[in-house]
């Protein structure tokens, strides 16, 4: 199991992509902001995930039994393992009455 504190998050700047500690808010190399992209897991298998465990070719780290952190936030999302499906909820104002 990977230690969550030892995990690295890749800089989103395509010209940099330096690894940084998860605790950093800015890249230590180029000073680009490092966004923290969290994903919510669903399904029965989500409760069996272990904190610090890496998923999907070491892209996502388990923060708790239902939350993953994307360690490559500047990269396009990949298909995640079936046991850690991503739940996205988008909302936009209803402008049909205006």
N, C-alpha and C positions, 0 to 999 in steps of 0.2 A: 504494500500500500504506500502511496506517495504522501509525504507530509504536505499538507496544504500550505504551510508557511514557506516551504522550499519550492513550491510551484512557481513557474515564471509565466508572465503574460507578455505577449509579443506586441511591440510598438505597432500602432496602426499606420504609421507613415510608411508608404511603399518604398521609399528610398532609405529607410532605416531598418525597420523590423528587428531591432535589438531586443533580446529578452530582458525583462525587468521583474523585480519582485512584485508579487500580487499587491502588496501594501502601497506601492508607488502610485501616485496620481498623474505623474508626468514622466516621460521617458528620460532616463539618466543620460542617454547619449545625445538626443536631439531636442529634448524638452517639449515634444508633442504631448498633448493631453492623452491619457490612457483611459478610454471609457470602460466601465465595468458593465458587461452585458450578462444579465442573469436569466436563466431559463427555468421554468417550472416543469417538474416531471409529473406525469400522470400514470395511472395504472397500478395494479397490484404489486408488480415487481419493484416499483420505485422505493418501497420501504426497505428493500434488501440492499440498497446502495450504501456503501461505507464512506464516511467523511474522508476526504483526501484521495479517494479512488479516481483514476483518470479514465475517461470514456472516449469513444469515437476517435481512435488513433491519437490519443493524448491531447485532444482539443478541449474537452470539457472536464473540469474538476468538480467533484461532489462537495458542496458547501455544507449541506445537511440532507436529510432523507428525501427532500422534495425540491431542492434548489441546486442548480449547476452554474458554474461560472465559465464563460467562454474565454479561453486563454489566447485566442487569436481573433480579437474583435474586428480587426481590419480585413479579415478574409471573408469570402462568401460562405454562408452556412452550407454545411453538408447534410446529408441524410443521417439522422442520429439513430442509434440502435433502437429497435422496437421497444425495449424495456425502459427507455428514457425519452419518450416522445415529447416534442416541444409543444407547449401550449402558448399560442399567441392570442392576445385579445386586442383588437383594434377598435377604437371608437371615434366617431366623427360626428360633429353637430348635424342635426337634421335641418337642412336648408330648403326643404321642399315647400315650406309655408311662407318663405320670404319673397 
